[in-house]
Amino acid sequence: MKILVVGSGAREHTIIKALARDEEHHEILAAPGNAGITGDAEIVGLDPTNPKVVTEFALASDIDLVIIGPEAPLVAGVADRLRRENIPVFGPNRDAAALEGSKAFAKEIMSAASVPTGKAWSVSTKEELIAALESVGSPYVVKADGLAAGKGVLVTEDREAAIDHADFYLQHGDVLVEEFLSGPEVSLFFLSDGTHVVPLEPAQDYKRAFEQDLGPNTGGMGAYSPLPWLPDGFVQEVQSCIAQPTIDEMASRGTPFVGLLYCGLILTDEGVKVIEFNARFGDPETQVVLARLTSPLAPLLLAAATGSLDTQPAPIFSDDCAITVVLASEGYPENPITGREIFGLDTLEGSHQVTLAHAGTAWDQNHLLATGGRVLSVIATGATFDAARKSAYEALDAIELEGSHFRRDIALDIS
């Protein structure tokens, strides 16, 4: 197949590497890609959020499948334009992507589908905000209603901090105040063709910038899979009680969801509940989930894009333990310092236990530079988590980026 992967982050790099492992040889293109992706796919210089540009390129290049990685092109309607030209695309239309683009809309869908989730209050003024905070009590959970690159959520016992956070996002739209839910969190991905859902493997990510879950919220600093502590039947329960009802509700409204439904879940004393939905592969969880995938990826995504997911065999995953650790620029997430050179990646070439997924990197002549807050995902697999951790952190210690930081407690003490 000739496949166009839209996006420029570690998630897209990971998807490309997984596609390259398929027995069938694919011609893979990436738009706009990054420095690491240049070694695994042909780079196409186009605006990934411009529906007309992406579609015209796909038509002119005889693309068989478009895979949309990040949320911005989905909300911009890139998938809509591609589908109007009968180009198979893995990614929901704009209206369906509102499951991620609007947390208030997601809550509405969950209510209609009887999907378990926390109580929420949508507010548009400071007065409404104050009333909602007083109603829910501490700890306060405040979320931007729209897209915020993984940084729009604040959980705090500091009422003034909650108000300040909400004030910032109220300038751009509504804000949600939610009840605080306590328990371990799980990320579980489902492929959907608009009617059927197929689960991938669960993962857990680390959202705080620093060890022991300290510091500001980020887009994710690491993840691991599998989750040996999950109860038996967990995936089947989520599929029947959360994923399938959500897909059914979307279809009943005339906005079928085709693509990746990311279920951000929490295991409470009252059972599993949804924290949030995303409309695409999660980053950094994708890195560990696809690291364990041993069956072909492209046929699954094409089947989802063409409404035939029920004809495909279930995906197969290894028993390996996988972890990923994110190397971040100095100052991330608030004020990352970019433009510094990265050294040491050549020492990792040929490793069977470690792979790299580039996020914020670019070539400047022969110099590899950090161009974003999250720079690299170091992905390691092993028979045990201890083995995977050892490989990952040895690799990170070999990489040099001035001022960079990463968490050393990813998948620590997992049993």
Buried (B, 14 or more C-beta within 10 A) or exposed (E): BEBBBBBBBBBBBBBBBBBBEBEEEBBBBBBBBBBBBBEBBBBBEBBBBBBEBBBBBBEEBEBBBBBBBBBBBBBBBBBBBBBEEEBBBBBBBBBBBBBBBBBBBBBBBBEBBEBBBBEBBBBEEEEBBBBBBEEBEEBBBBBBBBBBEBBBBBBBEEBEEBBEBBEBBBEEEBBBBBBBBEBEBBBBBBBBBBBBBBBBBBBBBBBBBBBEEEBEBBBBBBBBBBBEEBEEEBBEEBBEBBBBBBBBBBBEEEBBBBBBBBBBBBBBEEEBBBBBBBBBBBBBBBBBBBBBBEBBBBBBBBBBBBBBBEEBEEBEBEEBBBBBBBBBBBEBBEEBBBEBEBBEBEEBEEEEBBBBBBBBBBEEEEEBBBBBBBBBBBBBBBEEBEBBBBBBBBBBEBBEBEEBBBBBBBBEEBE
